[in-house]
Amino acid sequence: MLTKLLLLTFLISIPMTAQTIVNFKENPTTNNWKVVDDVVMGGLSSGSFSLTSEGYGKFSGEVSLENNGGFSSVRYAMETLSVSPESKIRIRLKGDGKSYQFRVKHDRKAYYSYITEFDTTGDWQTLEFTLADLRPTFRGRKVDLPNFDQKTIEELRFLIGNKKPQDFELLVESIVFLDAGK
Protein backbone atom coordinates (compact mmCIF):
# COMPACT_ATOMS: atom_id res chain seq x y z
CA MET A 1 0.00 0.00 0.00
CA LEU A 2 2.80 2.40 0.89
CA THR A 3 4.53 1.65 -2.43
CA LYS A 4 1.36 2.49 -4.36
CA LEU A 5 0.94 5.71 -2.39
CA LEU A 6 4.55 6.76 -3.07
CA LEU A 7 4.17 5.96 -6.78
CA LEU A 8 0.94 7.94 -6.98
CA THR A 9 2.58 10.88 -5.20
CA PHE A 10 5.50 10.73 -7.65
CA LEU A 11 3.22 10.60 -10.69
CA ILE A 12 1.13 13.51 -9.44
CA SER A 13 4.27 15.60 -8.92
CA ILE A 14 5.52 15.17 -12.53
CA PRO A 15 4.85 18.49 -14.22
CA MET A 16 2.86 18.29 -17.44
CA THR A 17 2.99 21.04 -20.00
CA ALA A 18 -0.09 21.43 -22.16
CA GLN A 19 -0.15 22.70 -25.72
CA THR A 20 -3.47 23.18 -27.47
CA ILE A 21 -3.41 21.70 -30.95
CA VAL A 22 -7.06 22.38 -31.79
CA ASN A 23 -9.75 24.30 -29.92
CA PHE A 24 -12.75 25.06 -32.10
CA LYS A 25 -14.27 27.46 -29.55
CA GLU A 26 -11.12 29.61 -29.54
CA ASN A 27 -10.20 29.19 -33.21
CA PRO A 28 -13.28 28.19 -35.23
CA THR A 29 -11.77 27.03 -38.51
CA THR A 30 -11.74 23.91 -40.65
CA ASN A 31 -8.43 24.86 -42.28
CA ASN A 32 -6.06 21.88 -42.53
CA TRP A 33 -8.92 19.39 -42.02
CA LYS A 34 -9.67 17.06 -44.94
CA VAL A 35 -12.14 14.20 -45.27
CA VAL A 36 -10.74 10.98 -46.74
CA ASP A 37 -13.36 8.32 -47.47
CA ASP A 38 -13.18 4.85 -48.96
CA VAL A 39 -13.94 6.42 -52.36
CA VAL A 40 -10.15 6.54 -52.77
CA MET A 41 -10.46 2.74 -53.15
CA GLY A 42 -13.80 2.61 -54.99
CA GLY A 43 -16.15 2.69 -51.98
CA LEU A 44 -19.25 4.84 -51.56
CA SER A 45 -18.99 6.20 -48.00
CA SER A 46 -19.48 9.94 -47.57
CA GLY A 47 -18.16 11.99 -44.70
CA SER A 48 -18.03 15.73 -44.11
CA PHE A 49 -16.33 18.05 -41.66
CA SER A 50 -17.84 21.38 -40.63
CA LEU A 51 -18.26 23.78 -37.73
CA THR A 52 -21.46 23.74 -35.68
CA SER A 53 -23.22 26.90 -34.55
CA GLU A 54 -22.19 25.96 -30.98
CA GLY A 55 -18.50 26.07 -31.95
CA TYR A 56 -17.52 22.42 -32.38
CA GLY A 57 -15.87 20.56 -35.22
CA LYS A 58 -18.39 18.07 -36.61
CA PHE A 59 -17.30 14.92 -38.46
CA SER A 60 -20.42 13.24 -39.81
CA GLY A 61 -21.76 11.20 -42.67
CA GLU A 62 -22.53 7.68 -43.75
CA VAL A 63 -20.36 4.57 -44.01
CA SER A 64 -21.29 2.26 -46.88
CA LEU A 65 -20.01 -1.26 -47.51
CA GLU A 66 -20.90 -1.11 -51.21
CA ASN A 67 -18.06 -1.50 -53.75
CA ASN A 68 -15.80 -2.90 -51.00
CA GLY A 69 -16.09 0.31 -48.99
CA GLY A 70 -16.33 0.62 -45.25
CA PHE A 71 -14.70 3.71 -43.78
CA SER A 72 -14.75 7.47 -43.50
CA SER A 73 -12.03 9.58 -41.92
CA VAL A 74 -11.03 13.16 -41.34
CA ARG A 75 -7.40 14.19 -41.01
CA TYR A 76 -5.73 17.25 -39.60
CA ALA A 77 -2.40 18.20 -41.16
CA MET A 78 -0.50 20.12 -38.53
CA GLU A 79 2.85 21.76 -38.09
CA THR A 80 5.45 19.28 -36.92
CA LEU A 81 5.12 18.80 -33.17
CA SER A 82 8.02 17.48 -31.08
CA VAL A 83 6.87 14.63 -28.85
CA SER A 84 8.10 11.64 -26.91
CA PRO A 85 6.43 8.22 -26.59
CA GLU A 86 5.44 9.14 -23.01
CA SER A 87 3.54 12.21 -24.26
CA LYS A 88 -0.24 12.18 -24.11
CA ILE A 89 -3.05 13.50 -26.27
CA ARG A 90 -6.24 14.70 -24.53
CA ILE A 91 -9.38 14.97 -26.64
CA ARG A 92 -12.70 16.50 -25.62
CA LEU A 93 -15.47 15.06 -27.80
CA LYS A 94 -19.05 13.89 -28.01
CA GLY A 95 -19.88 10.86 -30.09
CA ASP A 96 -22.99 8.98 -31.06
CA GLY A 97 -22.42 5.74 -29.14
CA LYS A 98 -20.31 4.22 -31.93
CA SER A 99 -16.67 3.09 -32.00
CA TYR A 100 -13.99 5.20 -33.68
CA GLN A 101 -10.26 5.18 -34.18
CA PHE A 102 -7.84 7.95 -33.31
CA ARG A 103 -4.71 7.92 -35.45
CA VAL A 104 -1.43 9.83 -35.59
CA LYS A 105 1.34 9.95 -38.15
CA HIS A 106 4.86 10.92 -37.18
CA ASP A 107 5.50 11.77 -40.84
CA ARG A 108 2.52 12.60 -43.05
CA LYS A 109 4.24 10.75 -45.92
CA ALA A 110 4.50 7.50 -43.93
CA TYR A 111 2.30 4.72 -45.33
CA TYR A 112 1.19 3.58 -41.86
CA SER A 113 -0.49 5.24 -38.89
CA TYR A 114 -0.35 4.66 -35.15
CA ILE A 115 -3.85 3.96 -33.85
CA THR A 116 -6.08 3.32 -30.88
CA GLU A 117 -9.81 2.63 -30.73
CA PHE A 118 -12.34 4.29 -28.48
CA ASP A 119 -16.04 3.96 -27.82
CA THR A 120 -18.30 6.96 -27.52
CA THR A 121 -21.18 7.20 -25.06
CA GLY A 122 -23.44 9.86 -26.56
CA ASP A 123 -22.28 12.27 -23.83
CA TRP A 124 -19.28 14.60 -23.67
CA GLN A 125 -16.09 12.68 -22.87
CA THR A 126 -12.50 13.62 -22.18
CA LEU A 127 -10.21 10.90 -23.54
CA GLU A 128 -6.49 10.68 -22.91
CA PHE A 129 -4.08 8.50 -24.88
CA THR A 130 -0.38 7.88 -24.21
CA LEU A 131 1.42 7.87 -27.56
CA ALA A 132 3.45 4.75 -26.67
CA ASP A 133 0.17 2.80 -26.48
CA LEU A 134 -0.71 3.52 -30.13
CA ARG A 135 0.10 0.62 -32.45
CA PRO A 136 1.18 0.80 -36.10
CA THR A 137 -1.29 -0.30 -38.78
CA PHE A 138 -1.79 -0.01 -42.52
CA ARG A 139 -5.23 -0.57 -44.07
CA GLY A 140 -6.46 -2.28 -40.94
CA ARG A 141 -3.49 -4.65 -40.60
CA LYS A 142 -0.78 -4.59 -37.96
CA VAL A 143 2.61 -3.44 -39.23
CA ASP A 144 5.70 -5.22 -37.91
CA LEU A 145 7.02 -2.21 -36.02
CA PRO A 146 7.00 -1.26 -32.34
CA ASN A 147 4.25 0.89 -30.84
CA PHE A 148 4.73 4.64 -31.22
CA ASP A 149 8.39 5.41 -30.56
CA GLN A 150 8.81 8.56 -32.65
CA LYS A 151 9.90 12.11 -31.87
CA THR A 152 7.34 14.02 -33.96
CA ILE A 153 3.69 14.14 -35.01
CA GLU A 154 2.57 15.73 -38.29
CA GLU A 155 -0.99 14.43 -38.68
CA LEU A 156 -4.01 13.51 -36.56
CA ARG A 157 -7.02 11.57 -37.82
CA PHE A 158 -10.41 10.25 -36.71
CA LEU A 159 -11.74 7.22 -38.55
CA ILE A 160 -14.93 5.19 -38.41
CA GLY A 161 -14.98 1.74 -40.01
CA ASN A 162 -16.96 -0.79 -38.00
CA LYS A 163 -17.62 -3.28 -40.82
CA LYS A 164 -21.27 -2.26 -41.12
CA PRO A 165 -23.23 0.45 -42.90
CA GLN A 166 -24.06 3.29 -40.51
CA ASP A 167 -24.62 7.00 -40.12
CA PHE A 168 -22.23 8.74 -37.74
CA GLU A 169 -21.58 12.04 -35.96
CA LEU A 170 -18.60 12.98 -33.85
CA LEU A 171 -18.28 16.45 -32.28
CA VAL A 172 -14.80 17.62 -31.33
CA GLU A 173 -14.22 20.50 -28.93
CA SER A 174 -10.45 20.34 -28.42
CA ILE A 175 -7.26 18.34 -28.82
CA VAL A 176 -4.45 19.07 -26.37
CA PHE A 177 -0.91 17.70 -26.28
CA LEU A 178 0.48 16.91 -22.82
CA ASP A 179 4.19 16.38 -22.30
CA ALA A 180 5.70 15.25 -19.02
CA GLY A 181 8.79 16.90 -17.64
CA LYS A 182 9.20 19.79 -20.07
Order of alpha helices (4+ residues) and beta strands (2+ residues): alpha-beta-beta-beta-beta-beta-beta-beta-beta-beta-beta-beta-beta-beta
